[in-house]
Amino acid sequence: MAAGQQAATAAAGPITTTLTPVSTTTTVGTPVTLIGTATNTTNATQRVSMGIGFPSTVSYGGAVGDKCTIRHTVGLVYCGLNLAKGDTAKITLTVAPNVAGTSTLHSYARITYTNDDTLAYATITAS
């Protein structure tokens, strides 16, 4: 991670999440990659829902999951998977800012069909 970059980590929960931008600064139209993770901190395999939400100030460029098939809707990429105890899954998202300024994105992770979301935030700034 470059100087000044820090992964945003969510508060404790049974499924934790992080969101890390590869770069926090860019120019309008230049793609930026972010990596969202979900980690199972329980003692058993869990059915997990995870995703990354993004504002209309960025354009979707693509996403891939390392352990799940990504779905995409307006402003959100997400997936569901069985995640073994102690295991981590990852979504890699590429977006391009379409306006100058700061855009805030968020990742979420939870045990499917519960309300125990954990959230992490990251910002990118475009000039």
N, C-alpha and C positions, 0 to 999 in steps of 0.2 A: 504494500500500500504506500502511495506517495506521501510525502510530508503534508500534514494538514488533513489527510483523509482519515476518517474513523468510521468503523462500522457502527450503525445504530442498532442497539440491542434492546429488545423488549423486556419489560418487567417479568419476574418469575411467573411461570404458569406450567401446566403439565406439558405443553408443547411451546417451545420458545421460538422466537424468530429474530432474524437480523436482516438488514438491508444495507448493502455496501456499494456505493458508486465507484466505478473504475476511475472516473475523473469527476470532480465537483464543478469544474468550469469548462465552458465550451463556447462556441459561437452558434448563432441561429442557423439551423439546418445541418449542423454537424452531429452525427450520432454519438450517444453516450450509452455505455453498458452498465447495468446495475445487477447485482447478484443478491437474491433473496433466499434465505434458508429457513427451514423448519427442523427443529431437533426434538425428538421424543425423550423427555426426561422421566417418564414413568418406568415401571418395572415390567411392562408387558407391551406387546405389539398393539398399536392403536391405528384406527382408521382416521386419517388426518386430512383436513382441508387446508390449503395454503394458496396464497396469491400475492400479487403486487398490483396496487391501484395507482393510476397516474392521471394527472389533470389534463384538461383540454389545451393547455399551453405547450404540450409536447405531442409529437406524432408517433404512433406505434411503428416500430421498425422490425419487430419479430421477437419471439421468445421460444425458449426450449427448456424442458425439465429433464434433470438427469435421472429421475426415477418415476416420472409420470408423464402422461400426455397432456399438453397444455391446451386449455380452451381460452378463447379470446372474445370479449364483449367490449362495448364502449367503455374505455377507461379502466379496464381490468383484465389481467391474465390470471388464470387460476387452474388448480387441478386437485384431485383427490388420490390418495394412495394409502396402502398399508405400510406403516413405518415401524420397524422393529425398535425395541427398547434401546436407547442410547444412540440410535441412528439419526443421520441428518440427510435431508433432501434439499435440492437446490433448483431454483428457477433463475435463468439468465435472461434478462429483458434488455432490449435495445430500443431507445427512444431518441428522437431528435427534437430539440426545442424549436417551436415555430414562432416564438416572440422573444425579444430580449427581456431579461429579468430572471427572477428566481422561481423555480418550480419545485413543489414538495410532493414526493411520492411516498407511499407507505406499503409495507408488507404486513401480512397477517398470517397467523397459523392457529389452528385449534383442533381439538378432537371433533370429528364430524358430528353434526346434529347437536352440538352444545353451544353455549354462549360464552365459553371461556377463551375468547380471542386474546392473543397477545399481539401487539402492534409494534412496529419499528418504523422510523421515518428517516428519509434522506432528502437533501436538497441539491439541485444542480442550478448553476447560474450561467445564463447565456448572455453574451454581448453582441 
